[in-house]
Amino acid sequence: MNHVTCIGLAVVMICIGLNSAAAQSVGSTYTSTAPKDCRQIGKPSDLDGSTTRVCPGKDGLLVLIAEDDLREIVSVGRNRRAAAEEPAAKVWFAPFNSSETTIEWRTVGPKPFAIIQRWHIADNADPDKQGRPNTKAMLVVTRLPPSPVCHVAYVDAIANPTANELARKAADDFAQGFTCGKDEVKIIGTRGRAVELATMR
C-alpha cells in the first residue's frame, strides 16, 4: 500500500468518525416523578410528614426525591444509596420549595448527561390573600453519572421568556465539563427573583 493510498484511507476514516459523531444527536426525553409513578421508601414521618421516593429514570438511572420540612432535594444514581451520596442530595434551598414532577433528560444518542427540572421557590416577601408565600419558578440543570451529580445552572423561569431553551443550552454547553465542588453554579440569562431566593444563604 503506497503513501497516497494510506492518506486517502485516513481521510475516509476521519469522515466516517465525524459522521458517526453527528449521528449521535443531542435531544430530550421525559419521565415522571409523580408519586403514582414512583416507589415510596418507608412511611411518611409522623413528626413532620417528610417523605422519600425513588422514580425510574433513563438508561438504568433512578431519581431520588426527598422532602423534609417543606423543602426537597432531587438526586440521581444507579441505585437509591448511590443517589443519596451524590452532592445533589446535600443541596437545600433555604426557602420552602418543591420540584415539578416532569424531568427532562438531555441525551447524546441513548445516553443521558443532564436533567432539567422546574422548581418553585417560596417568596415570603410576596404573600397571597391568605398570607401564604407565593412561589417563583426556576429551572435547575443537574449533571449526571458517571461523574458526580450536582447542580450546574439555574434559569429564572419568570425573568426569561425562553427559559426552557436557555436551560437546554446550559445543559449541552456546561454539564459534561462541570466539576462538582469546584465550579460555581452558573446563573443563565436574566437573574430574577427565583434565582435570588434559591441562592440565599
Secondary structure, DSSP 8 states (H G I E B T S, - for coil): --HHHHHHHHHHHHHHHHHHHHHS-EEEEEEE--GGGSEE-S---TTT--EEEEEE-STT-EEEEEEETTEEEEEEESSHHHHHTSGGGG---SS-EEEEEEEEEEEETTEEEEEEEEEEEEEEEEE-TTS-EEEEEEEEEEE-TTS---EEEEEETTT-TTHHHHHHHHHHHHTTT--TTTS--EEESS--HHHHHHT--
